[in-house]
């Protein structure tokens, strides 16, 4: 696990914590033990709302982006290589060339990142391998090409995305299947929960009878992209965990393509939590539209949350459900 590697690196002298100056921690996940570092000098840089809020509750200084200069930075490797590149380049920039600690699992590409740092001329000290991962300290080197990865991505359809967010390189096929299944004449207040960079909301707002479309998204970077992609004045943006979000009033329609990965393994419980949230947010006579990978077992959760459930559309890889009349009381 990450915490033992961080603590062991300090205990073994691989990592020397500066006596003064701020310490930036890029993308630690909730539950990571940071007690080996001086809490009063740590700033957690985390744009995923549930993790951001978890560290805030623990009393850490939290931010969605780095602020100023730091004496030390720690990068907890994300799954997406392009995002890892941008984080390391940013960490090098805000520390004036290091020291930057890189910590991650082998499944997150820790081995290849180590080799790439060395190829860019970074001075890398001892490497600690522990719990199927690695931690090392890098200083110097040329990471200009990785910094360039921070640039906005433009899809052929004109949408703006960013490295590391869901469906950064193309419109997600599941979302496209859901968009094709939605009624042409949608009306009233609509919510897109887990809105990502705004593709579904963009389709929803093609209907002139929609009065508001609320984009609810936990990834701060994805929501920033959504603000660029969805410029309709009827759009409302919420940086929030969809599973705990409470709207001011219930919605007529909810659309969603819920995530189903907490790590690399599929976790249907995330989708089930989205289904429960959608039922809670929807009016008594409201409807929910959901797309899911064909193998995900959401039928029982939908039937438990709604009186009416049908598979409205589908293809070999995806299924689109229409659910109506929530069993739960609306928010």
HELIX and SHEET records of a PDB file:
HELIX    1   1 UNK A    2  UNK A   11  1                                  10    
HELIX    2   2 UNK A   39  UNK A   41  5                                   3    
HELIX    3   3 UNK A   49  UNK A   57  1                                   9    
HELIX    4   4 UNK A   81  UNK A   94  1                                  14    
HELIX    5   5 UNK A  106  UNK A  108  5                                   3    
HELIX    6   6 UNK A  110  UNK A  119  1                                  10    
HELIX    7   7 UNK A  144  UNK A  148  1                                   5    
HELIX    8   8 UNK A  173  UNK A  181  1                                   9    
HELIX    9   9 UNK A  199  UNK A  204  1                                   6    
HELIX   10  10 UNK A  220  UNK A  229  1                                  10    
HELIX   11  11 UNK A  268  UNK A  281  1                                  14    
HELIX   12  12 UNK A  299  UNK A  305  1                                   7    
SHEET    1   A 7 UNK A  61  UNK A  63  0                                        
SHEET    2   A 7 UNK A  42  UNK A  45  1                                        
SHEET    3   A 7 UNK A  23  UNK A  26  1                                        
SHEET    4   A 7 UNK A  72  UNK A  76  1                                        
SHEET    5   A 7 UNK A 100  UNK A 105  1                                        
SHEET    6   A 7 UNK A 133  UNK A 139 -1                                        
SHEET    7   A 7 UNK A 123  UNK A 124 -1                                        
SHEET    1   B 7 UNK A  61  UNK A  63  0                                        
SHEET    2   B 7 UNK A  42  UNK A  45  1                                        
SHEET    3   B 7 UNK A  23  UNK A  26  1                                        
SHEET    4   B 7 UNK A  72  UNK A  76  1                                        
SHEET    5   B 7 UNK A 100  UNK A 105  1                                        
SHEET    6   B 7 UNK A 133  UNK A 139 -1                                        
SHEET    7   B 7 UNK A 128  UNK A 130 -1                                        
SHEET    1   C 2 UNK A 153  UNK A 154  0                                        
SHEET    2   C 2 UNK A 160  UNK A 161 -1                                        
SHEET    1   D 7 UNK A 235  UNK A 239  0                                        
SHEET    2   D 7 UNK A 210  UNK A 217  1                                        
SHEET    3   D 7 UNK A 188  UNK A 193  1                                        
SHEET    4   D 7 UNK A 251  UNK A 256  1                                        
SHEET    5   D 7 UNK A 282  UNK A 293  1                                        
SHEET    6   D 7 UNK A 318  UNK A 326 -1                                        
SHEET    7   D 7 UNK A 306  UNK A 314 -1                                        
END                                                                             
